[in-house]
Amino acid sequence: MFRTKNVEQSIRDTEEPEYALKKTLSALDLTVFGVGVIIGTGIFVLTGVVAKQNAGPSTALSFVVAGVVCALAALCYAEFASTVPVAGSAYTFSYASLGELPAWIIGWDLVLELALGCAVVAVGWSGYVRALLDNAGASMPEVLSGTHDGKFGFDLLAFLLVVVLTGVLVAGMKLSSRVTSVIVGIKVTVVLLVIIVGAFLVNGANYRPFIPPSEPSSGGSGLTAPIIQLMIGFTPSNFGVMGIFTAAAVVFFAFIGFDIVATAAEETRLPQRDVPRGILGSLFICTVLYVAVSLVVTGMQHYTDLSVDAPLADAFKAVGHPFWAGVISFGAAVGLTSVCMILLLGQTRVFFAMSRDGLLPRTFSHVHPRFGTPYRSTLLLGLLVAVVAGFTSIEELAELVNIGTLFAFVVVALGVIVLRRTRPDLHRSFRTPLVPYLPIASVLASFWLMLNLPAETWLRFGVWMAIGVIVYFAYGRGHSRLDRRPPEVPGRAKN
């Protein structure tokens, strides 16, 4: 259960013609992927919500804190991705350092995380498009607008979005990166316009006080309460200095996605150099944009007057500029397209890597003879996600995406420490600084954010993990390719 797949064998597996992915991506492509998946509705909605409820104008500092937490994890991902440039991200890294069962668990976790994330984003995208259609006088029939308020329906727009994006991913990574580049270009342009225009509408009086006086939080009750509250009775406070950190636990989730860059390492021309650049570059760009937007929205309207549903758009309306509210809705709809596609991309690459190792049926690891993409796994997962997005209202499951991501951060940070000790001979194009202290800090920071999630999220996560362990022992362990290989000496390649 704890046998490891050494780095040399992982790299050799990428050279088998039937299972080899095309190397077409550059550092710019990876940075665009990272920005494309990180910037979604969070930048237009979450900034104002957190300012009103948790931190006031100091929300900008909360984004900095969350960015630092993500940077700790990003440095660990960068070392692994440059050392083991193989599809699968945290799954592959865990296989090389912690063993097969931990790798399976994290792979099983990522498949759920990315599938739910893609479905939830597709449903959100559908909502924005329906709103734009309503404004134009063309409404969707209620029965084709999804399940809402207990009424059953089919979300046709969400279904079609996932189907189309699945086709784009099957057609090749270069086409996917071109589509993403266009979408991200539009999205970032909208964000920059909002920042520039909003900067001229800022009223300095709205920043006072920059850190509002602390207020106690009522917390939750039962399974809706944060797990740390149930464990030790600690209830996070709002506003004040502690409110900055409470808000950081919320806005952290606006950063989810930079780790998906690592799933494309095998399809990168110079992964040892370009993957670290893509991961860290996209994280830096998005942190700057988040801080700028939070400063604009809290400067345009006092944090106590911000709305919760669409704070940034409503702030422009409040200062007499409704046109920009429409621009924001357009930017959010366009932006979610790239988020959905890149989440689906990450999921298919993790599934592909697990299949190539035999832990899932190997038929799903065959690549298309012309496009060089794992078309079978892409079609299977794309169809499943499309059906989930079309038939299910899954807003309550969105927090599973968050706990899954944080769990992956913990595993990768631990893996860096383990691999440094077990394979000090490996060439590392990028080295995480201050090992083991920085990875330990990443583990503690990620675990702290996990403790702020509701108990019911932990319960659902535990059930999914239990199912995964059963599947591993029923299928994965007996079909693992490591069972069919003679033991190798680490660091010694075959001729």
Secondary structure, DSSP 8 states (H G I E B T S, - for coil): ------HHHHHHHTT-GGG-----B-HHHHHHHHHHHH-STHHHHHHHHHIIIIIGGGHHHHHHHHHHHHHHHHHHHHHHHHHS--TTTHHHHHHHHT-HHHHHHHHHHHHHHHHHHHHHHHHHHHHHHHHHHHHTT----GGGB--BTTB---BHHHHHHHHHHHHHHHT-HHHHHHHHHHHHHHHHHHHHHHHHHHHTT--GGGGSSSS---B------GGGSBHHHHHH-----BSHHHHHHHHHHHHGGGGTTGGGGGGGGGGBSSHHHHHHHHHHHHHHHHHHHHHHHHHHHHHHS-GGG--SSSHHHHHHHHTT-HHHHHHHHHHHHHHHHHHHHHHHHHHHHHHHHHHHTTSS-GGGG---TTT-S-HHHHHHHHHHHHHHHHH---GGGHHHHHHHHHHHHHHHHHHHHHHHHH-TTS--SS--TTTTHHHHHHHHHHHHHHHTSBHHHHHHHHHHHHHHHHHIIIIIHHH-GGGGS----TT----
